[in-house]
Amino acid sequence: MLRFLIMRIVKMAITLFVVVTVVFFATRLSGNAIDFIAGEGLDAQSRSELIAYYGLREDVFTQYWRYLRGMTEGEFGLSFTERRPVTQVFWERIGPTLQLIGGAILMTLVVAIPAGVFAAVRRRSTSAQSVMTLAFLGYATPNFVLATLMLLVFSYWLQILPSAGNSTWAHYLMPVTALSLTYIAALIRYTRNATLDVLGQDYLRTARAKGMSEREVIVRHVLRNTLITVLSVFGLMVTALVSSGAVVIESIFSWRGIGDLLVRAAIRRDYPVLQFGVLAVAAAVVVINTLIDIAYALVDPRVRLGARVS
Amino acid sequence: MKAPLLDVSNLHICFGEHQAVKGLDFTLHRHETLALVGESGSGKSATALAILRLIEHEGGSITQGRIRLFGDETHDLTALTDKQMQAIRGRLVSMVFQEPMTALNPVMTIGQQLFEALGKEQAITHRALQRLAIESLERVKVPHAAQRLRQYPHELSGGQRQRVLIAMALAAKPSLLIADEPSTALDVTTQAEILALLRQLQEETGMSVLFITHDMGVVAEIADRVVVLKDGHKIEEASVSALFDTPREPYTRLLMEAAPRLGAGSPVPPKESAPVLDVSDLVTIFPSRRPHPFAPRQEVRAVDGVSLHIGHAETLGLVGESGCGKSSLARSILRLTPIHAGAIRLDGRDVSLLKGRHLLPMRRAVQMIFQDPFAALNPRLPAWNLVTEPALIHGLVKERERRDLAVTLLEEVALGSEHHERYPHQFSGGQRQRLCIARALSVRPRLIIADEPVSALDVSIAKQVTELLQELQQRLGLSLLFITHDVAVVERVSHRLAVMLGGRIVETGSTSQVLASPQHDYTRQLIEAVPHVEPRRQAPRSPMLSAL
């Protein structure tokens, strides 16, 4: 376990270094930030002062070196557009996004796993087949379509749900639903398939031969084995959600989160914000993957962390 | 006379359209062991599952008939609800299944699974439950019982797992134990131990046992009375001694002859010749996991200095239990796993250092047949494609000639032309193994390595497959390395024997010589473990069995 964690931390450091480097140079390939900050018609004198102010005078490698040095002291530069430290800009935005993504993850788990298990156990019933039809529809519906549809119905026609902002719990209903829809639909299908595999296993016959009721068999013997398969897919979903999932939904519901911030930063060539954003997302993805691997070992006793595959 | 414990009358079982059991009658008395004998598809397992009413969960149903317990109308199991059955399963009637490797939940500890069977009615403390669990494991002779409770199924051997399953089945002291091929998936020596254990437990508890098997050798070891099933019908019923003295039905006789036993005699050895395969001092090492990064590197010497040779048209039987290294040896000879020392000579040429495409001619000369014919065939390819693929790889056949080659190959293994377009799932286990043999023959190999080729098959089918291999050997002059855990099977096919234990060959010689006067203790154990096809011998059991 310890060995596994140390290895992971080393790998994480390498990953993040590569990410910083690629992002640093890639953003600077796309054009000059000063054009955006300064606008048209600035005299050469002021222009050169601005360049100096944002530390853009030296060649790109010196800038890069300075950025790396700053990182070790927790300095990630100033936002070009907001003219304050990027960490400060992020800090204001992280809360709403975490709430949105956390809500979506929770909703996905709470809805999809019971629904998927149900659809497998009662696979011949009409209700199970309806669940699968709904899941299919949900999978085929893009989240921005559902989001605008919900806005139309609940905010415009019925006027029972707020269309923007995040001040009350009612504000969360539509964005979280819209965001989790695809994931719920996909996870229902995976859970159902995983459960069907488990339902064919010999050890369930052993459990029934002990005199256990069907409910006990499902809860004690089926669920945990199902989770092993579902966990890996779930890990991919969480990663996808964190890295790009909330961008569209944040724009639609005017949710002042990270996704919204990054889109704006990319458009305005706000390098420091973009760099820090990508770095933060990359770090989150690596941490999530590590957590999923640890969860995997907790659920499945046959998995040993850090074991070489022979 | 007391009513029988179990009275099955006019039982009909269907799987969809297919009628698996057609009007079966039998009774089982108190303290009696009744064997239900038949081949795969005879309806014996369906009957067992029907008694516990688990058949519905396997996609079957009881369409007619009654299953009465204690001769009591209120205990007609076919009329009870699933809820009422839950009170009977595991308490009055329990069951042990064929596959100990898959019958335990892999993510629950042995303890958790035992507690489920033990603590059903009494609300007792965890400590008391634990004590009961340890006692129940000790009763089935599981060593270090207290430690086992915290272990997971994958940490136990097949034999140990079957003991755990027996402990679970006996937890609530049932009146009837149904044992569905409980020893079939195990090594012969382990099988002998499990049979001895079941016999002893029955004497202690006085329960009745319904024992399901395809192996007449096992029947003779364990049963009081026998019911022979074929295609869902009972074709013969008799006490075990009467059945073995004067079997009435030809089918019963067929089953008896198929049972592996010693003393059937081994084939005449071929003329001495230069060895086709000559292995000397072969060592294969697998690195094992280290507990922490600073621990010394450990290794498993799976093959530890093995030397053997096989002549032209000769069969060498390699015998040993699971884990002794016999499959690693096979993989090493095929160069499928890296070897660390020693030499492998094929027709005098050292192939142990060949690499990449230089291995190709050697791969053609040596072919392999695997244990599990279900897993060894790609389910998405038709038979003609499967059997000619090696020939295509080695450039012995053109794409458009493949079907013609398939005709010849399938003929050689006695499969008719109607089989060409079929996919693996449309074949029976025996037929699939024939496909595997045809595939091996497609490149006209010098040597075939057969790794437990008949262990997954019913005894009667196994006999046909080994006979086919022998016939092919004589016709084509093939050399065979026949790997098995069963001495009785190997006696029929091998000219010479090599006994393997812990990565080493501990005894070798001509088959008749090794079996007649085994030199090594382990060889003696293997020979003792073979069931004797004669009803329970009154003579004292072998020292190894009574020591259990």
Chai-1 contact restraints between the chains, C-beta under 6 A:
chainA,res_idxA,chainB,res_idxB,connection_type,confidence,min_distance_angstrom,max_distance_angstrom,comment,restraint_id
A,R3,B,P293,contact,1.0,0.0,6.0,A-B,restraint_1
A,D202,B,E99,contact,1.0,0.0,6.0,A-B,restraint_2
A,D202,B,T102,contact,1.0,0.0,6.0,A-B,restraint_3
A,D202,B,A103,contact,1.0,0.0,6.0,A-B,restraint_4
A,Y203,B,A103,contact,1.0,0.0,6.0,A-B,restraint_5
A,Y203,B,L104,contact,1.0,0.0,6.0,A-B,restraint_6
A,Y203,B,N105,contact,1.0,0.0,6.0,A-B,restraint_7
A,T206,B,A103,contact,1.0,0.0,6.0,A-B,restraint_8
A,R208,B,L54,contact,1.0,0.0,6.0,A-B,restraint_9
A,A209,B,L52,contact,1.0,0.0,6.0,A-B,restraint_10
A,A209,B,R89,contact,1.0,0.0,6.0,A-B,restraint_11
A,A209,B,M95,contact,1.0,0.0,6.0,A-B,restraint_12
A,K210,B,G90,contact,1.0,0.0,6.0,A-B,restraint_13
A,K210,B,E116,contact,1.0,0.0,6.0,A-B,restraint_14
A,K210,B,A117,contact,1.0,0.0,6.0,A-B,restraint_15
A,G211,B,Q86,contact,1.0,0.0,6.0,A-B,restraint_16
A,G211,B,R89,contact,1.0,0.0,6.0,A-B,restraint_17
A,G211,B,G90,contact,1.0,0.0,6.0,A-B,restraint_18
A,S213,B,Q86,contact,1.0,0.0,6.0,A-B,restraint_19
A,H221,B,N105,contact,1.0,0.0,6.0,A-B,restraint_20
A,R224,B,V107,contact,1.0,0.0,6.0,A-B,restraint_21
A,N225,B,V107,contact,1.0,0.0,6.0,A-B,restraint_22
A,P301,B,Y152,contact,1.0,0.0,6.0,A-B,restraint_23
A,R302,B,H154,contact,1.0,0.0,6.0,A-B,restraint_24
